[in-house]
Amino acid sequence: MRSDRFPRLAGKVVLITGAWGGLGRTFARHLLASGARLILSDLAERPLPELADDGALPAGWERGVLGQVAADLNVPDGPRQLFEACRGIAPVDVVIHNAGTAFIGHYQDIPVDKMHLQMRVLLTAPMELTHLFLPGFLARGHGHFVFVDSVAGFVATPLGTTYSAAKFGLRGFAMALAGELRKRAVDVTIVYPFFTRTAILKSPKLGDAKVPVMPRILIDDPDRVIRTALRAVDRRRLHVWPGFYSKVLWQAVRFWPVVSSQMQPRSV
Ligand SMILES: NC(=O)c1ccc[n+]([C@@H]2O[C@H](COP(=O)([O-])OP(=O)(O)OC[C@H]3O[C@@H](n4cnc5c(N)ncnc54)[C@H](OP(=O)(O)O)[C@@H]3O)[C@@H](O)[C@H]2O)c1
């Protein structure tokens, strides 16, 4: 692991959701290397030494993990239980909304409960958690919300309809929130990864949709994506396109709005 330093994040208490997933644990390792203190949240707790599996961490890094909280963001009380558990650990300075889940398939093949699951985990749980943490951030005069969005939050993605809906929604929410908070000492950063090498790329396929295989050369490296994201967080940037394809597609949708296949002429 190449470790950059993110000076503004040193000493900060950072909550990471989806902390044991591919991007979550990469966030955790880079933040620990920078001297941040972490609360790790996911569906289940995991043995801490697993964090060191993917690369060197500074001596004594375990002390940087203040606690783990198992919380299911798909259940109505999940965000509040997570918030209350964090209150019992330490005042949080930065929330990284990173938990995610995906299904691939034609919209008619996605069961309605899976549609709601995606909307909750990717959109309404981050909104609710933000609602819970924001008063404390405003009262203390600082805080930072980081939303892990996706290129699917600005390029509508066939076979990922609900995922795209949730990520478009998350981008809209985060941008509007940033507008409200512009003069109020609370920061917002939105990260738009392209396909990145994590477990989410092996998401279950529902129905019989033909899913194109993404050439490996196009898939981004989690370490590079997260270093770029954290550099932007450290500099208090609003938007971060952490890779070549993310940047290119952002420009493409701005200057060539027919980039999505749903705009192509019908063949039948
Ligand atoms: N990798 C990519 O290509 C890519 C591209 C763009 C955006 N993103 C976004 O990046 C974020 C992180 O994804 P990733 O790539 O690191 O995927 P990942 O490895 O699958 O990690 C996702 C994490 O979220 C957790 N999670 C799932 N459902 C949850 C729930 N109901 N409550 C709490 N936690 C839950 C997962 O736990 P379990 O493993 O136990 O299910 C997992 O630890 C997501 O928001 C994703 O949409 C990823």
The ligand as an SDF file (V2000), in Angstrom:
LIG
                    3D

 48 52  0  0  0  0  0  0  0  0999 V2000
  -16.4800   -1.0950   -6.5740 N   0  0  0  0  0  0  0  0  0  0  0  0
  -17.0570   -0.3950   -7.5110 C   0  0  0  0  0  0  0  0  0  0  0  0
  -16.9480   -0.6930   -8.7170 O   0  0  0  0  0  0  0  0  0  0  0  0
  -17.8600    0.8310   -7.1450 C   0  0  0  0  0  0  0  0  0  0  0  0
  -18.0850    1.7980   -8.1380 C   0  0  0  0  0  0  0  0  0  0  0  0
  -18.8340    2.9310   -7.8070 C   0  0  0  0  0  0  0  0  0  0  0  0
  -19.3140    3.0930   -6.5230 C   0  0  0  0  0  0  0  0  0  0  0  0
  -19.0910    2.1190   -5.5830 N   0  0  0  0  0  0  0  0  0  0  0  0
  -19.6610    2.3320   -4.2500 C   0  0  0  0  0  0  0  0  0  0  0  0
  -18.6410    2.1680   -3.2850 O   0  0  0  0  0  0  0  0  0  0  0  0
  -19.2320    1.8080   -2.0320 C   0  0  0  0  0  0  0  0  0  0  0  0
  -18.4370    0.6560   -1.4160 C   0  0  0  0  0  0  0  0  0  0  0  0
  -18.6130   -0.4880   -2.2300 O   0  0  0  0  0  0  0  0  0  0  0  0
  -17.4440   -1.5720   -2.4650 P   0  0  0  0  0  0  0  0  0  0  0  0
  -17.0360   -1.4780   -3.8740 O   0  0  0  0  0  0  0  0  0  0  0  0
  -16.4330   -1.4770   -1.3970 O   0  0  0  0  0  0  0  0  0  0  0  0
  -18.3050   -2.9280   -2.3330 O   0  0  0  0  0  0  0  0  0  0  0  0
  -18.2430   -4.0690   -1.2300 P   0  0  0  0  0  0  0  0  0  0  0  0
  -16.8550   -4.6120   -1.1480 O   0  0  0  0  0  0  0  0  0  0  0  0
  -19.3320   -5.0240   -1.5820 O   0  0  0  0  0  0  0  0  0  0  0  0
  -18.5610   -3.3140    0.1370 O   0  0  0  0  0  0  0  0  0  0  0  0
  -19.8500   -2.8880    0.4920 C   0  0  0  0  0  0  0  0  0  0  0  0
  -19.9800   -2.9930    1.9960 C   0  0  0  0  0  0  0  0  0  0  0  0
  -21.2840   -2.5270    2.3920 O   0  0  0  0  0  0  0  0  0  0  0  0
  -21.8170   -3.4750    3.3220 C   0  0  0  0  0  0  0  0  0  0  0  0
  -23.2820   -3.5230    3.3560 N   0  0  0  0  0  0  0  0  0  0  0  0
  -24.1120   -4.1070    2.4400 C   0  0  0  0  0  0  0  0  0  0  0  0
  -25.3870   -4.0420    2.8620 N   0  0  0  0  0  0  0  0  0  0  0  0
  -25.3750   -3.4100    4.0590 C   0  0  0  0  0  0  0  0  0  0  0  0
  -26.3890   -3.0770    5.0100 C   0  0  0  0  0  0  0  0  0  0  0  0
  -27.6690   -3.4290    4.8130 N   0  0  0  0  0  0  0  0  0  0  0  0
  -26.0290   -2.4260    6.1290 N   0  0  0  0  0  0  0  0  0  0  0  0
  -24.7260   -2.1200    6.3740 C   0  0  0  0  0  0  0  0  0  0  0  0
  -23.7210   -2.4220    5.5150 N   0  0  0  0  0  0  0  0  0  0  0  0
  -24.0370   -3.0650    4.3760 C   0  0  0  0  0  0  0  0  0  0  0  0
  -21.2730   -4.8080    2.8110 C   0  0  0  0  0  0  0  0  0  0  0  0
  -21.3810   -5.8120    3.8040 O   0  0  0  0  0  0  0  0  0  0  0  0
  -21.4310   -7.3690    3.3410 P   0  0  0  0  0  0  0  0  0  0  0  0
  -20.1680   -7.6140    2.5610 O   0  0  0  0  0  0  0  0  0  0  0  0
  -21.4940   -8.1170    4.6290 O   0  0  0  0  0  0  0  0  0  0  0  0
  -22.6470   -7.5170    2.4780 O   0  0  0  0  0  0  0  0  0  0  0  0
  -19.8420   -4.4420    2.4730 C   0  0  0  0  0  0  0  0  0  0  0  0
  -19.0000   -4.5260    3.5960 O   0  0  0  0  0  0  0  0  0  0  0  0
  -20.7010    1.4760   -2.3440 C   0  0  0  0  0  0  0  0  0  0  0  0
  -21.5220    2.5490   -1.9600 O   0  0  0  0  0  0  0  0  0  0  0  0
  -20.7140    1.3030   -3.8520 C   0  0  0  0  0  0  0  0  0  0  0  0
  -21.9740    1.5880   -4.3980 O   0  0  0  0  0  0  0  0  0  0  0  0
  -18.3570    1.0140   -5.8600 C   0  0  0  0  0  0  0  0  0  0  0  0
  1  2  1  0
  2  3  2  0
  2  4  1  0
  4  5  1  0
  4 48  2  0
  5  6  2  0
  6  7  1  0
  7  8  2  0
  8  9  1  0
  8 48  1  0
  9 10  1  0
  9 46  1  0
 10 11  1  0
 11 12  1  0
 11 44  1  0
 12 13  1  0
 13 14  1  0
 14 15  2  0
 14 16  1  0
 14 17  1  0
 17 18  1  0
 18 19  2  0
 18 20  1  0
 18 21  1  0
 21 22  1  0
 22 23  1  0
 23 24  1  0
 23 42  1  0
 24 25  1  0
 25 26  1  0
 25 36  1  0
 26 27  1  0
 26 35  1  0
 27 28  2  0
 28 29  1  0
 29 30  1  0
 29 35  2  0
 30 31  1  0
 30 32  2  0
 32 33  1  0
 33 34  2  0
 34 35  1  0
 36 37  1  0
 36 42  1  0
 37 38  1  0
 38 39  2  0
 38 40  1  0
 38 41  1  0
 42 43  1  0
 44 45  1  0
 44 46  1  0
 46 47  1  0
M  CHG  2   8   1  16  -1
M  END
$$$$
